[in-house]
Amino acid sequence: MIRLQAKKPINVRVGGNIQQLREERHYTQEELSEKIGVTPNHLSAIERGVSGISLELLEKLWASGQAPWKVWD
């Protein structure tokens, strides 16, 4: 039996903010995932809060101009 883990609130909040920022800048998941070097499926999992974001990936978001401090609000 596969047991699913509950989403962590921090992952849901940060992922939702990343999705909102991406949409405000009119990027598709495919476009942003290419800029930061992940698959669209991985970016989708982060935005849905299923997967947490690493500091390394967060740094790539900052470098691409896609992650102002709002990510943490």
Steps between C-alpha positions, in 0.01 A plus 500: 500500500634842401467760770487864392660761720309815586615816326705729721342844540828676414522308170140586413552869579833538319390289204179701462696823508740372234204407281341842549825680415550280192149576378538875566807493273310303234734201505379147439628222721701377205670838451587552864610143556740533207643822646571339837602155378221273623228304325152650469374212719743596777397866482135394511564293813669798666217736408240257639695457824557129436876554489709749693743731325872473565712801581696434182184518289377805688831668418442421131156659523654814648765506227230471233315794654199287596522495878482826689452491878130450439566126476518489880188709575 
